[in-house]
């Protein structure tokens, strides 16, 4: 199976699976042209991105692993950055808050330690 660069990048931008011509690698300008043909103009993508951020959701959208299969992570991120530059949305990004992780035994021990000047 060939990597679906354009489909994965499109999903990151608009949160929907769309069919694109796959040139065998990322092509940001062609992607924007195809998105516009599918009704996703630069303006509509911008409004969508701002609405997603206002709703405190992550944007660019997380891409399902099966959709980005075969797309190297560094190459994907670089291509997404190029597309975002073309859209004027390069500095706009949100990520969900990280969850609290469980303390390991060493961290629990450190939390229980009290410095000598606390009177113990």
Secondary structure as the mmCIF struct_conf table of DSSP 4:
data_model
#
loop_
_struct_conf.conf_type_id
_struct_conf.id
_struct_conf.beg_label_comp_id
_struct_conf.beg_label_asym_id
_struct_conf.beg_label_seq_id
_struct_conf.end_label_comp_id
_struct_conf.end_label_asym_id
_struct_conf.end_label_seq_id
HELX_RH_AL_P HELX_RH_AL_P1 UNK A 5 UNK A 14
BEND BEND1 UNK A 15 UNK A 16
BEND BEND2 UNK A 24 UNK A 25
HELX_RH_AL_P HELX_RH_AL_P2 UNK A 28 UNK A 37
TURN_TY1_P TURN_TY1_P1 UNK A 38 UNK A 39
HELX_RH_AL_P HELX_RH_AL_P3 UNK A 42 UNK A 54
TURN_TY1_P TURN_TY1_P2 UNK A 55 UNK A 56
STRN STRN1 UNK A 59 UNK A 59
BEND BEND3 UNK A 60 UNK A 60
HELX_LH_PP_P HELX_LH_PP_P1 UNK A 61 UNK A 64
TURN_TY1_P TURN_TY1_P3 UNK A 65 UNK A 70
BEND BEND4 UNK A 71 UNK A 71
HELX_RH_AL_P HELX_RH_AL_P4 UNK A 73 UNK A 87
TURN_TY1_P TURN_TY1_P4 UNK A 88 UNK A 88
TURN_TY1_P TURN_TY1_P5 UNK A 90 UNK A 91
STRN STRN2 UNK A 94 UNK A 94
HELX_LH_PP_P HELX_LH_PP_P2 UNK A 96 UNK A 104
HELX_RH_AL_P HELX_RH_AL_P5 UNK A 105 UNK A 112
HELX_RH_3T_P HELX_RH_3T_P1 UNK A 116 UNK A 118
#
